[in-house]
Amino acid sequence: MHLKKGIFVTFEGIDGSGKSTQVDSFRSTLTDRGIDFLQVREPGGTAIGEKIRSLLLDRDNYGMTSEAELLLYEAARSQNVRDVIRPALEAGKVVICDRFYDSSVAYQGYARGLELEAVEFLNRFATRGLEPDLTFLLDLPAVEAHNRMNVRQETMDRLEIEGLGFMEKVRAGYLELAGRHPRIVKLDAMSPPTVLAEYIDRKFWEVVNT
């Protein structure tokens, strides 16, 4: 089933917020409804993007500068938008993206301390102006997220091991973004997953029907 036009839906949140669980639930809902969709992730989504992902998340790359980190994210994003996301939207599909450029503002801008105007300029440059139609922000207190992450320390990636203070800065960045952009729907990530999934489905159809 194709909608009248492609809809671009992104999911954001600090690590441990339950974002991936809600992406999976939303994907299952679309499948059940017979809606044509494509799921992608950041960084990644393309062969080039997945190679960049391995560089970014490898714990051995602890010496990476904040500027290099941002530019690698933007490089992967550019490839993903051109090769995967735009074609799917033009074909009338729903595109579900696990993270998009709001992550760069929150992580590299607010948490790493890079100039926000520079981050937002590079976001626009990499995406050629593509914006999500709807963004779900899974908001969770940093302490709770930190506690959740600690149970899987052995598998944590380069960003996940940054610690509580870093998570607090990322969350603050996300909340600032949510206050500025109506497309961002802030969700209480402490709520039961089924309740969140039902609300996400309802908000999605509100956007489809507008």
BAKOL-741273 format. One line per field, with one value per atom (N, C-alpha, C): y, z, x; residue in one letter; atom name; residue number from 0. Coordinates in nm, 4 decimals, decimal comma. Layout:
N
py [Y/...]
pz [Z/...]
px [X/...]
residuo [A/...]
atomo [CA/...]
num [NUM/...]
This chain:
210
py [-0,1195/0,0000/0,1248/0,2120/0,3384/0,4500/0,5421/0,6628/0,7627/0,8746/0,9754/1,0342/1,0366/1,0865/1,0171/1,0220/0,9646/1,0424/0,9722/1,0335/0,9942/1,0947/1,0718/1,0830/0,9704/0,9627/0,9269/1,0077/0,9795/0,9558/0,8778/0,8477/0,8924/0,9646/1,0188/0,9896/1,0033/0,9834/0,9467/0,9690/0,9305/0,7779/0,7281/0,5844/0,5258/0,4165/0,3533/0,3994/0,4866/0,5445/0,4540/0,3429/0,2553/0,2904/0,3712/0,4159/0,2988/0,2068/0,0936/0,0069/-0,0058/-0,0820/-0,0189/0,1136/0,1821/0,1821/0,1849/0,1714/0,0362/-0,0683/-0,2025/-0,2131/-0,1530/-0,1570/-0,0838/0,0322/0,1103/0,0357/-0,0255/-0,1056/-0,2193/-0,2851/-0,3951/-0,3457/-0,2269/-0,1687/-0,1403/-0,0836/-0,0559/-0,1854/-0,2868/-0,4164/-0,4739/-0,4669/-0,5196/-0,4464/-0,3184/-0,2379/-0,2460/-0,3167/-0,3318/-0,2072/-0,1220/0,0039/-0,0172/0,0297/0,0151/0,1094/0,0541/0,1378/0,0895/0,1747/0,1411/0,1848/0,0978/0,1320/0,1470/0,2574/0,2823/0,3294/0,3385/0,3856/0,4815/0,5580/0,6465/0,6179/0,6215/0,6226/0,4860/0,4828/0,3572/0,3730/0,2654/0,2702/0,2381/0,2581/0,2267/0,1528/0,0949/0,0245/0,1194/0,2405/0,3403/0,3829/0,4069/0,4497/0,3486/0,2211/0,1182/0,1122/0,1387/0,1439/0,2634/0,3756/0,4936/0,4652/0,3939/0,3584/0,2819/0,1880/0,1083/0,1952/0,2957/0,3888/0,4713/0,5221/0,6107/0,5410/0,4173/0,3501/0,2594/0,2420/0,1577/0,2215/0,1511/0,2047/0,2316/0,1670/0,1901/0,3279/0,3924/0,5246/0,6365/0,6213/0,7183/0,8536/0,8585/0,9845/1,0700/1,0271/1,1029/1,2414/1,3443/1,4786/1,4964/1,5924/1,6202/1,6631/1,7401/1,7853/1,6678/1,5762/1,4580/1,3736/1,3604/1,2838/1,3410/1,4719/1,5366/1,5175/1,5389/1,5289/1,3867/1,2879/1,1489/1,1196/1,1695/1,1533/1,2180/1,3373/1,4078/1,3354/1,2772/1,2028/1,0822/1,0078/0,8925/0,9363/1,0485/1,1012/1,1417/1,2085/1,2512/1,1321/1,0272/0,9077/0,8418/0,8378/0,7757/0,8504/0,9828/1,0641/1,0489/1,0583/1,0535/0,9156/0,8119/0,6778/0,6015/0,6344/0,5516/0,6299/0,7359/0,8019/0,8768/0,9641/1,0412/0,9509/0,8515/0,7647/0,6944/0,6529/0,5859/0,6818/0,8038/0,9037/0,9382/0,9508/0,9820/0,8678/0,7470/0,6309/0,6164/0,7106/0,7092/0,6214/0,5854/0,4997/0,5810/0,5156/0,5705/0,5328/0,6306/0,6031/0,6203/0,5142/0,5166/0,5245/0,6286/0,6441/0,6459/0,5506/0,5432/0,6423/0,7624/0,8808/0,9513/1,0843/1,1663/1,2890/1,4023/1,5122/1,5773/1,5550/1,6064/1,5464/1,4234/1,3600/1,4385/1,4909/1,5673/1,6961/1,7596/1,8816/1,8490/1,7412/1,7058/1,6524/1,5611/1,4962/1,5807/1,6231/1,6975/1,8463/1,8997/2,0398/2,0611/2,0176/2,0434/1,9662/1,8372/1,7567/1,7752/1,7802/1,7986/1,9447/2,0340/2,1755/2,2408/2,1761/2,2395/2,3494/2,4459/2,5593/2,5112/2,5473/2,4984/2,5430/2,6663/2,7144/2,6312/2,5900/2,5079/2,3698/2,3126/2,1806/2,1867/2,2882/2,2994/2,3294/2,4059/2,4296/2,2991/2,2196/2,0928/1,9945/1,9996/1,9166/1,9502/2,0793/2,1217/2,0849/2,1023/2,0718/1,9222/1,8386/1,6938/1,6397/1,7003/1,6482/1,7228/1,8301/1,9176/1,9659/1,9959/2,0559/1,9597/1,8308/1,7339/1,7399/1,7484/1,7514/1,6396/1,5851/1,4856/1,5491/1,4701/1,5158/1,5043/1,4087/1,3802/1,3159/1,3645/1,3100/1,2733/1,1516/1,1070/1,1083/1,1875/1,1970/1,1164/1,0077/0,9277/0,9929/1,0647/1,1414/1,0620/1,0468/0,9680/1,0407/1,0459/1,1053/1,0368/1,1158/1,0613/0,9550/0,9727/0,8739/0,7388/0,7387/0,6142/0,5498/0,6310/0,5786/0,5190/0,5887/0,5427/0,4085/0,3939/0,2674/0,1541/0,1839/0,0823/0,0392/0,1353/0,1052/0,0244/0,0439/-0,0221/-0,1737/-0,2259/-0,3712/-0,4364/-0,3560/-0,4136/-0,3406/-0,3198/-0,2447/-0,3069/-0,4384/-0,5053/-0,4757/-0,4454/-0,4238/-0,2765/-0,1871/-0,0452/0,0094/0,1008/0,1568/0,2831/0,3493/0,4630/0,5785/0,6019/0,7106/0,6677/0,5426/0,4947/0,4920/0,4848/0,4790/0,6179/0,7235/0,8595/0,8944/0,8306/0,8524/0,9438/0,9590/1,0297/1,1769/1,2468/1,3898/1,4163/1,3314/1,3444/1,3237/1,2206/1,1923/1,3095/1,3726/1,4867/1,6014/1,6248/1,7306/1,6960/1,5698/1,5266/1,5447/1,5023/1,5163/1,6629/1,7494/1,8921/1,9463/1,8983/1,9412/1,8977/1,7745/1,7243/1,8040/1,8340/1,9085/2,0495/2,1093/2,2415/2,2339/2,1312/2,1130/2,0922/2,0126/1,9846/2,1118/2,2056/2,3314/2,4241/2,3976/2,4851/2,4317/2,3013/2,2411/2,1646/2,2124/2,1456/2,0016/1,9677/1,8306/1,7292/1,7759/1,6851/1,6595/1,5342/1,4926/1,4293/1,4948/1,4442/1,3408/1,2253/1,1155/1,0815/1,0472/1,0053/0,8607/0,8398/0,7055/0,6149/0,6688/0,5861/0,5198/0,5604/0,5029/0,3600/0,2770/0,1407/0,1418/0,0534/0,0508/0,0407/-0,0344/-0,0483/0,0830/0,1595/0,2900/0,3843/0,3838/0,4681/0,4293/0,2999/0,2530/0,2976/0,2911/0,3340/0,4833/0,5615/0,7065/0,7414/0,6726/0,6954/0,6670/0,5577/0,5233/0,6317/0,6818/0,7851/0,9147/0,9567/1,0800/1,0659/0,9486/0,9258/0,9473/0,8933/0,9070/1,0497/1,1246/1,2664/1,3397/1,3050/1,3688/1,3217/1,1950/1,1419/1,2088/1,2341/1,2864/1,4383/1,5070/1,6536/1,6976]
pz [0,0000/0,0000/0,0000/-0,0988/-0,1052/-0,0501/0,0221/0,0646/-0,0511/-0,0356/-0,1416/-0,1673/-0,0644/-0,0796/0,0236/-0,0006/0,0965/0,2272/0,3374/0,4694/0,5351/0,5821/0,6428/0,7954/0,8641/1,0095/1,0726/1,1677/1,2359/1,3848/1,4441/1,5872/1,6497/1,7604/1,8286/1,9789/2,0442/2,1886/2,2318/2,3584/2,4096/2,4122/2,4159/2,4190/2,5447/2,5250/2,6367/2,6555/2,5663/2,5829/2,5334/2,4698/2,4156/2,2737/2,2093/2,0732/1,9766/1,9831/1,8900/1,9072/2,0306/2,0568/1,9860/1,9910/1,9263/1,7741/1,7219/1,5772/1,5316/1,6058/1,5707/1,5783/1,6809/1,6966/1,5821/1,5460/1,4378/1,3052/1,2824/1,1613/1,1559/1,2682/1,2726/1,2450/1,2961/1,2727/1,1244/1,0600/0,9166/0,8368/0,8771/0,8099/0,8213/0,9411/0,9645/0,8816/0,8571/0,7805/0,6299/0,5907/0,4496/0,3841/0,4640/0,4121/0,3681/0,2492/0,1931/0,2656/0,3219/0,3969/0,3765/0,4186/0,4172/0,5499/0,6125/0,7381/0,7160/0,7653/0,7556/0,8911/0,9025/1,0281/0,9994/1,1028/1,0956/1,2111/1,1863/1,0527/0,9875/0,8560/0,7843/0,6679/0,6371/0,5321/0,3931/0,3691/0,2399/0,2680/0,1649/0,1840/0,2372/0,1801/0,2273/0,3697/0,3947/0,5269/0,6362/0,6042/0,7037/0,7361/0,6376/0,6645/0,7541/0,7262/0,8112/0,9528/0,9634/1,0945/1,1786/1,1146/1,1892/1,2404/1,1637/1,2089/1,3279/1,3178/1,4208/1,5536/1,5498/1,6729/1,7337/1,6637/1,7134/1,8360/1,9469/2,0717/2,0622/1,9692/1,9537/1,8964/1,8361/1,7755/1,8756/1,9952/2,1015/2,0750/1,9860/1,9593/1,8527/1,8019/1,6959/1,7447/1,6661/1,7055/1,6856/1,7555/1,7429/1,6012/1,5385/1,4014/1,3042/1,3205/1,2340/1,2536/1,3772/1,4082/1,3346/1,3438/1,2774/1,1262/1,0682/0,9229/0,8728/0,9508/0,9128/0,9165/1,0196/1,0248/0,9035/0,8683/0,7553/0,6237/0,6103/0,4889/0,4731/0,5811/0,5765/0,5485/0,6078/0,5903/0,4453/0,3856/0,2462/0,1542/0,1748/0,0922/0,1124/0,2380/0,2732/0,2111/0,2170/0,1616/0,0106/-0,0552/-0,2018/-0,2555/-0,1977/-0,2550/-0,2052/-0,0859/-0,0239/0,0132/0,0933/0,1512/0,0468/-0,0308/-0,1311/-0,2333/-0,2902/-0,3854/-0,3248/-0,1990/-0,1345/-0,1131/-0,0720/-0,0533/-0,1860/-0,2903/-0,4228/-0,4755/-0,4254/-0,4648/-0,3784/-0,2867/-0,2041/-0,0815/-0,0415/0,0752/0,2043/0,3153/0,4465/0,4741/0,5085/0,5447/0,6949/0,7594/0,9039/0,9221/0,9881/1,0079/1,1567/1,1997/1,3372/1,3501/1,3955/1,4052/1,2701/1,2787/1,1605/1,2089/1,1436/1,1755/1,3115/1,3759/1,5127/1,6047/1,5751/1,6549/1,6474/1,5304/1,5164/1,5982/1,5991/1,6793/1,8274/1,8727/2,0148/2,0579/1,9796/2,0188/1,9882/1,8622/1,8264/1,8591/1,8553/1,8906/2,0409/2,1046/2,2482/2,3349/2,3059/2,3940/2,3657/2,2391/2,2059/2,2086/2,2004/2,2087/2,0773/1,9645/1,8363/1,8097/1,7290/1,7002/1,6353/1,6952/1,6479/1,5055/1,4729/1,3367/1,2342/1,2686/1,1775/1,1613/1,2723/1,2665/1,1798/1,2007/1,1257/0,9781/0,9494/0,8089/0,7413/0,8074/0,7498/0,7360/0,8285/0,8156/0,6867/0,6632/0,5416/0,4170/0,4239/0,3091/0,2756/0,3772/0,3547/0,3032/0,3464/0,3101/0,1934/0,1479/0,0444/0,0841/0,2115/0,2614/0,2995/0,2901/0,3278/0,4781/0,5170/0,6583/0,6876/0,8089/0,8461/0,8514/0,8202/0,8382/0,9835/1,0534/1,1911/1,2623/1,3826/1,4621/1,6009/1,6424/1,7770/1,8637/1,9712/2,0651/2,1903/2,2122/2,3334/2,4438/2,5317/2,6350/2,7645/2,8133/2,9339/3,0187/3,1518/3,2363/3,2135/3,2099/3,1789/3,2794/3,4049/3,5074/3,4768/3,4384/3,4049/3,2817/3,1808/3,0605/3,0941/3,1795/3,2203/3,2907/3,3779/3,4497/3,3532/3,2559/3,1572/3,0753/3,0396/2,9552/3,0301/3,1608/3,2384/3,2390/3,2119/3,2136/3,0904/2,9914/2,8714/2,8354/2,9375/2,9172/2,8131/2,8062/2,7161/2,5685/2,5377/2,3968/2,3646/2,4585/2,4350/2,3325/2,2451/2,1418/2,1911/2,1000/2,1372/2,1983/2,1526/2,2074/2,3342/2,3400/2,4563/2,5831/2,5690/2,6873/2,7389/2,6805/2,7198/2,8628/2,9150/3,0544/3,0785/3,2071/3,2485/3,2090/3,2313/3,1998/3,0520/2,9682/2,8235/2,7900/2,8492/2,8245/2,8658/2,9765/3,0230/2,9227/2,8648/2,7639/2,6374/2,5965/2,4785/2,5023/2,6190/2,6490/2,6480/2,7079/2,7096/2,5679/2,4799/2,3403/2,2730/2,2963/2,2385/2,2875/2,4160/2,4703/2,4131/2,3906/2,3280/2,1864/2,1124/1,9767/1,9769/2,0700/2,0772/2,1024/2,1752/2,2015/2,0824/1,9827/1,8650/1,7416/1,7350/1,6114/1,6372/1,5829/1,6024/1,5515/1,4553/1,4026/1,5057/1,6104/1,7112/1,8199/1,8351/1,9362/2,0517/2,1657/2,2820/2,3549/2,3800/2,4465/2,5773/2,6785/2,8063/2,7940/2,7843/2,7625/2,8844/2,9970/3,1145/3,1049/3,0064/2,9882/2,9350/2,9558/2,9023/2,7501/2,6965/2,5520/2,4670/2,5132/2,4350/2,4279/2,5356/2,5377/2,4397/2,4409/2,3496/2,2041/2,1768/2,0399/1,9881/2,0728/2,0318/2,0029/2,0853/2,0651/1,9365/1,9113/1,7897/1,6664/1,6696/1,5566/1,5334/1,6414/1,6304/1,5732/1,6217/1,5713/1,4249/1,3874/1,2476/1,1557/1,1919/1,1070/1,1051/1,2109/1,2101/1,1017/1,0896/0,9872/0,8473/0,8327/0,7030/0,6545/0,7462/0,7084/0,7020/0,7236/0,7135/0,5720]
px [0,0842/0,0000/0,0879/0,0683/0,1408/0,0526/0,1134/0,0432/0,0464/-0,0243/-0,0277/0,1104/0,1924/0,3287/0,4161/0,5467/0,6383/0,6359/0,6521/0,6567/0,7885/0,8609/0,9927/0,9800/0,9976/0,9819/1,1156/1,1600/1,2863/1,2622/1,3510/1,3462/1,4767/1,4658/1,5821/1,5751/1,6892/1,6940/1,8343/1,8641/1,9954/2,0043/2,1255/2,1463/2,0800/2,0065/1,9375/1,7952/1,7462/1,6122/1,5001/1,5351/1,4318/1,3923/1,4739/1,4462/1,4328/1,5265/1,5250/1,4002/1,3535/1,2314/1,1127/1,1042/0,9919/1,0050/1,1262/1,1456/1,0917/1,1257/1,0787/0,9265/0,8678/0,7217/0,6525/0,7060/0,6468/0,6577/0,7715/0,7908/0,6882/0,6654/0,5683/0,4269/0,3951/0,2631/0,2417/0,3415/0,3299/0,3169/0,3906/0,3822/0,2415/0,1859/0,0510/-0,0537/-0,0292/-0,1247/-0,0994/0,0047/0,0347/0,0900/0,1543/0,2087/0,3537/0,3840/0,5184/0,6139/0,7199/0,8138/0,9561/1,0482/1,1900/1,2490/1,3255/1,3913/1,5405/1,5967/1,7401/1,7911/1,9215/1,9796/2,0940/2,1273/2,2438/2,3383/2,4684/2,5272/2,5108/2,5043/2,4881/2,3940/2,3239/2,2232/2,2732/2,4025/2,4641/2,5949/2,6533/2,7801/2,8874/2,8914/2,9882/2,9551/2,8262/2,7838/2,8145/2,8015/2,8298/2,9789/3,0633/3,2075/3,2408/3,1743/3,1950/3,1447/3,0329/2,9776/3,0800/3,1466/3,2443/3,3589/3,3980/3,5011/3,4527/3,3315/3,2768/3,2547/3,2102/3,1681/3,2756/3,3853/3,4931/3,5590/3,5571/3,6132/3,7631/3,8314/3,9747/4,0055/3,9053/3,9254/3,8976/3,9493/3,9225/3,9866/4,0852/4,1536/4,0884/3,9736/3,9058/3,8649/3,8930/3,8523/3,7021/3,6450/3,5019/3,4673/3,5576/3,5340/3,5333/3,6283/3,6334/3,5081/3,4666/3,3457/3,2248/3,2063/3,0933/3,0989/3,2157/3,2280/3,2038/3,2442/3,2168/3,0671/2,9995/2,8537/2,7875/2,8318/2,7707/2,7981/2,9168/2,9500/2,8572/2,8381/2,7483/2,6054/2,5666/2,4298/2,4052/2,5008/2,4870/2,4636/2,5416/2,5283/2,3923/2,3488/2,2210/2,1035/2,1084/1,9998/1,9925/2,1076/2,1071/2,0699/2,1290/2,1145/1,9924/1,9444/1,8403/1,7145/1,7309/1,6141/1,5324/1,5964/1,5199/1,4495/1,5171/1,4475/1,3257/1,3365/1,2237/1,1073/1,1372/1,0317/0,9653/1,0445/0,9893/0,9026/0,9278/0,8466/0,7213/0,6992/0,5790/0,5872/0,7078/0,7231/0,7339/0,7027/0,7351/0,8798/0,9627/1,1011/1,1158/1,1597/1,1852/1,3360/1,3827/1,5265/1,5592/1,6409/1,6888/1,8040/1,7716/1,8576/1,8666/1,8791/1,9046/1,9805/1,9653/2,0567/2,0354/1,9205/1,9044/2,0104/2,0512/2,1562/2,2863/2,3185/2,4423/2,4372/2,3207/2,3067/2,3227/2,2567/2,2609/2,3972/2,4524/2,5778/2,7012/2,7145/2,8356/2,8242/2,7023/2,6830/2,6799/2,5724/2,5558/2,6540/2,6763/2,7614/2,9105/2,9482/3,0899/3,1326/3,0349/3,0669/3,1042/3,0754/3,1013/2,9984/3,0365/2,9488/2,8190/2,7063/2,5772/2,5470/2,5830/2,5580/2,6344/2,7552/2,8351/2,7722/2,7251/2,6611/2,5354/2,4548/2,3293/2,3559/2,4603/2,4970/2,5366/2,6184/2,6625/2,5466/2,4524/2,3328/2,2574/2,2384/2,1669/2,2461/2,3778/2,4636/2,4579/2,4679/2,4706/2,3382/2,2280/2,0952/2,0321/2,0988/2,0434/1,9033/1,8905/1,7671/1,6566/1,6798/1,5758/1,5502/1,4224/1,3844/1,2850/1,2882/1,1876/1,0486/0,9469/0,8090/0,7668/0,8251/0,7863/0,9044/0,9324/1,0422/0,9908/1,0164/0,9799/1,1049/1,0993/1,2107/1,1763/1,2471/1,2301/1,3119/1,2443/1,3138/1,3235/1,4445/1,4711/1,5747/1,5550/1,6579/1,7923/1,8973/2,0291/2,0725/2,0367/2,0750/2,0127/1,8855/1,8181/1,8824/1,9119/1,9765/2,1132/2,1870/2,3198/2,3111/2,2118/2,1937/2,1586/2,0745/2,0376/2,1589/2,2435/2,3585/2,4639/2,4729/2,5777/2,5665/2,4468/2,4290/2,4905/2,5307/2,5928/2,7227/2,8049/2,9291/3,0213/3,0234/3,1164/3,0884/2,9625/2,9258/2,9015/2,9280/2,9042/3,0035/2,9542/3,0408/3,1115/3,1841/3,2693/3,1914/3,0685/2,9882/2,9156/2,8754/2,8010/2,8852/3,0178/3,1041/3,1422/3,0858/3,1224/3,0809/2,9777/2,9423/2,8239/2,7904/2,6699/2,6699/2,7813/2,7858/2,7606/2,8156/2,7956/2,6482/2,5873/2,4462/2,3572/2,3910/2,3109/2,3159/2,4327/2,4450/2,3660/2,3719/2,2968/2,1480/2,1006/1,9579/1,9158/1,9974/1,9658/1,9552/2,0435/2,0378/1,9093/1,8705/1,7455/1,6248/1,6216/1,5081/1,5023/1,6182/1,6227/1,5659/1,6051/1,5538/1,4025/1,3543/1,2099/1,1300/1,1890/1,1212/1,1175/1,2015/1,2113/1,1411/1,1221/1,0711/0,9400/0,8285/0,6995/0,6965/0,7835/0,7822/0,8311/0,9001/0,9550/0,8507/0,8125/0,7158/0,7935/0,7917/0,8651/0,7805/0,8406/0,7715/0,8423/0,7660/0,8224/0,8677/0,9981/1,0505/1,0370/0,9887/0,9616/0,8242/0,7443/0,6109/0,6227/0,5192/0,5219/0,5398/0,6206/0,6468/0,5203/0,4207/0,2974/0,2212/0,2237/0,1569/0,2266/0,3579/0,4342/0,4072/0,4034/0,3806/0,2448/0,1422/0,0080/0,0050/0,0737/0,0770/0,1525/0,2629/0,3403/0,2556/0,1811/0,0939/-0,0104/-0,0686/-0,1723/-0,1150/0,0008/0,0617/0,1017/0,1483/0,1847/0,0645/-0,0501/-0,1681/-0,2210/-0,1965/-0,2339/-0,1551/-0,0265/0,0572/0,0155/-0,0114/-0,0530/-0,1805/-0,2723/-0,4044/-0,4118/-0,3013/-0,3026/-0,2688]
residuo [M/M/M/H/H/H/L/L/L/K/K/K/K/K/K/G/G/G/I/I/I/F/F/F/V/V/V/T/T/T/F/F/F/E/E/E/G/G/G/I/I/I/D/D/D/G/G/G/S/S/S/G/G/G/K/K/K/S/S/S/T/T/T/Q/Q/Q/V/V/V/D/D/D/S/S/S/F/F/F/R/R/R/S/S/S/T/T/T/L/L/L/T/T/T/D/D/D/R/R/R/G/G/G/I/I/I/D/D/D/F/F/F/L/L/L/Q/Q/Q/V/V/V/R/R/R/E/E/E/P/P/P/G/G/G/G/G/G/T/T/T/A/A/A/I/I/I/G/G/G/E/E/E/K/K/K/I/I/I/R/R/R/S/S/S/L/L/L/L/L/L/L/L/L/D/D/D/R/R/R/D/D/D/N/N/N/Y/Y/Y/G/G/G/M/M/M/T/T/T/S/S/S/E/E/E/A/A/A/E/E/E/L/L/L/L/L/L/L/L/L/Y/Y/Y/E/E/E/A/A/A/A/A/A/R/R/R/S/S/S/Q/Q/Q/N/N/N/V/V/V/R/R/R/D/D/D/V/V/V/I/I/I/R/R/R/P/P/P/A/A/A/L/L/L/E/E/E/A/A/A/G/G/G/K/K/K/V/V/V/V/V/V/I/I/I/C/C/C/D/D/D/R/R/R/F/F/F/Y/Y/Y/D/D/D/S/S/S/S/S/S/V/V/V/A/A/A/Y/Y/Y/Q/Q/Q/G/G/G/Y/Y/Y/A/A/A/R/R/R/G/G/G/L/L/L/E/E/E/L/L/L/E/E/E/A/A/A/V/V/V/E/E/E/F/F/F/L/L/L/N/N/N/R/R/R/F/F/F/A/A/A/T/T/T/R/R/R/G/G/G/L/L/L/E/E/E/P/P/P/D/D/D/L/L/L/T/T/T/F/F/F/L/L/L/L/L/L/D/D/D/L/L/L/P/P/P/A/A/A/V/V/V/E/E/E/A/A/A/H/H/H/N/N/N/R/R/R/M/M/M/N/N/N/V/V/V/R/R/R/Q/Q/Q/E/E/E/T/T/T/M/M/M/D/D/D/R/R/R/L/L/L/E/E/E/I/I/I/E/E/E/G/G/G/L/L/L/G/G/G/F/F/F/M/M/M/E/E/E/K/K/K/V/V/V/R/R/R/A/A/A/G/G/G/Y/Y/Y/L/L/L/E/E/E/L/L/L/A/A/A/G/G/G/R/R/R/H/H/H/P/P/P/R/R/R/I/I/I/V/V/V/K/K/K/L/L/L/D/D/D/A/A/A/M/M/M/S/S/S/P/P/P/P/P/P/T/T/T/V/V/V/L/L/L/A/A/A/E/E/E/Y/Y/Y/I/I/I/D/D/D/R/R/R/K/K/K/F/F/F/W/W/W/E/E/E/V/V/V/V/V/V/N/N/N/T/T/T]
atomo [N/CA/C/N/CA/C/N/CA/C/N/CA/C/N/CA/C/N/CA/C/N/CA/C/N/CA/C/N/CA/C/N/CA/C/N/CA/C/N/CA/C/N/CA/C/N/CA/C/N/CA/C/N/CA/C/N/CA/C/N/CA/C/N/CA/C/N/CA/C/N/CA/C/N/CA/C/N/CA/C/N/CA/C/N/CA/C/N/CA/C/N/CA/C/N/CA/C/N/CA/C/N/CA/C/N/CA/C/N/CA/C/N/CA/C/N/CA/C/N/CA/C/N/CA/C/N/CA/C/N/CA/C/N/CA/C/N/CA/C/N/CA/C/N/CA/C/N/CA/C/N/CA/C/N/CA/C/N/CA/C/N/CA/C/N/CA/C/N/CA/C/N/CA/C/N/CA/C/N/CA/C/N/CA/C/N/CA/C/N/CA/C/N/CA/C/N/CA/C/N/CA/C/N/CA/C/N/CA/C/N/CA/C/N/CA/C/N/CA/C/N/CA/C/N/CA/C/N/CA/C/N/CA/C/N/CA/C/N/CA/C/N/CA/C/N/CA/C/N/CA/C/N/CA/C/N/CA/C/N/CA/C/N/CA/C/N/CA/C/N/CA/C/N/CA/C/N/CA/C/N/CA/C/N/CA/C/N/CA/C/N/CA/C/N/CA/C/N/CA/C/N/CA/C/N/CA/C/N/CA/C/N/CA/C/N/CA/C/N/CA/C/N/CA/C/N/CA/C/N/CA/C/N/CA/C/N/CA/C/N/CA/C/N/CA/C/N/CA/C/N/CA/C/N/CA/C/N/CA/C/N/CA/C/N/CA/C/N/CA/C/N/CA/C/N/CA/C/N/CA/C/N/CA/C/N/CA/C/N/CA/C/N/CA/C/N/CA/C/N/CA/C/N/CA/C/N/CA/C/N/CA/C/N/CA/C/N/CA/C/N/CA/C/N/CA/C/N/CA/C/N/CA/C/N/CA/C/N/CA/C/N/CA/C/N/CA/C/N/CA/C/N/CA/C/N/CA/C/N/CA/C/N/CA/C/N/CA/C/N/CA/C/N/CA/C/N/CA/C/N/CA/C/N/CA/C/N/CA/C/N/CA/C/N/CA/C/N/CA/C/N/CA/C/N/CA/C/N/CA/C/N/CA/C/N/CA/C/N/CA/C/N/CA/C/N/CA/C/N/CA/C/N/CA/C/N/CA/C/N/CA/C/N/CA/C/N/CA/C/N/CA/C/N/CA/C/N/CA/C/N/CA/C/N/CA/C/N/CA/C/N/CA/C/N/CA/C/N/CA/C/N/CA/C/N/CA/C/N/CA/C/N/CA/C/N/CA/C/N/CA/C/N/CA/C/N/CA/C/N/CA/C/N/CA/C/N/CA/C/N/CA/C/N/CA/C/N/CA/C/N/CA/C/N/CA/C/N/CA/C/N/CA/C/N/CA/C/N/CA/C/N/CA/C/N/CA/C/N/CA/C/N/CA/C/N/CA/C/N/CA/C/N/CA/C/N/CA/C/N/CA/C/N/CA/C/N/CA/C/N/CA/C/N/CA/C/N/CA/C/N/CA/C/N/CA/C/N/CA/C/N/CA/C/N/CA/C/N/CA/C/N/CA/C/N/CA/C/N/CA/C/N/CA/C]
num [0/0/0/1/1/1/2/2/2/3/3/3/4/4/4/5/5/5/6/6/6/7/7/7/8/8/8/9/9/9/10/10/10/11/11/11/12/12/12/13/13/13/14/14/14/15/15/15/16/16/16/17/17/17/18/18/18/19/19/19/20/20/20/21/21/21/22/22/22/23/23/23/24/24/24/25/25/25/26/26/26/27/27/27/28/28/28/29/29/29/30/30/30/31/31/31/32/32/32/33/33/33/34/34/34/35/35/35/36/36/36/37/37/37/38/38/38/39/39/39/40/40/40/41/41/41/42/42/42/43/43/43/44/44/44/45/45/45/46/46/46/47/47/47/48/48/48/49/49/49/50/50/50/51/51/51/52/52/52/53/53/53/54/54/54/55/55/55/56/56/56/57/57/57/58/58/58/59/59/59/60/60/60/61/61/61/62/62/62/63/63/63/64/64/64/65/65/65/66/66/66/67/67/67/68/68/68/69/69/69/70/70/70/71/71/71/72/72/72/73/73/73/74/74/74/75/75/75/76/76/76/77/77/77/78/78/78/79/79/79/80/80/80/81/81/81/82/82/82/83/83/83/84/84/84/85/85/85/86/86/86/87/87/87/88/88/88/89/89/89/90/90/90/91/91/91/92/92/92/93/93/93/94/94/94/95/95/95/96/96/96/97/97/97/98/98/98/99/99/99/100/100/100/101/101/101/102/102/102/103/103/103/104/104/104/105/105/105/106/106/106/107/107/107/108/108/108/109/109/109/110/110/110/111/111/111/112/112/112/113/113/113/114/114/114/115/115/115/116/116/116/117/117/117/118/118/118/119/119/119/120/120/120/121/121/121/122/122/122/123/123/123/124/124/124/125/125/125/126/126/126/127/127/127/128/128/128/129/129/129/130/130/130/131/131/131/132/132/132/133/133/133/134/134/134/135/135/135/136/136/136/137/137/137/138/138/138/139/139/139/140/140/140/141/141/141/142/142/142/143/143/143/144/144/144/145/145/145/146/146/146/147/147/147/148/148/148/149/149/149/150/150/150/151/151/151/152/152/152/153/153/153/154/154/154/155/155/155/156/156/156/157/157/157/158/158/158/159/159/159/160/160/160/161/161/161/162/162/162/163/163/163/164/164/164/165/165/165/166/166/166/167/167/167/168/168/168/169/169/169/170/170/170/171/171/171/172/172/172/173/173/173/174/174/174/175/175/175/176/176/176/177/177/177/178/178/178/179/179/179/180/180/180/181/181/181/182/182/182/183/183/183/184/184/184/185/185/185/186/186/186/187/187/187/188/188/188/189/189/189/190/190/190/191/191/191/192/192/192/193/193/193/194/194/194/195/195/195/196/196/196/197/197/197/198/198/198/199/199/199/200/200/200/201/201/201/202/202/202/203/203/203/204/204/204/205/205/205/206/206/206/207/207/207/208/208/208/209/209/209]
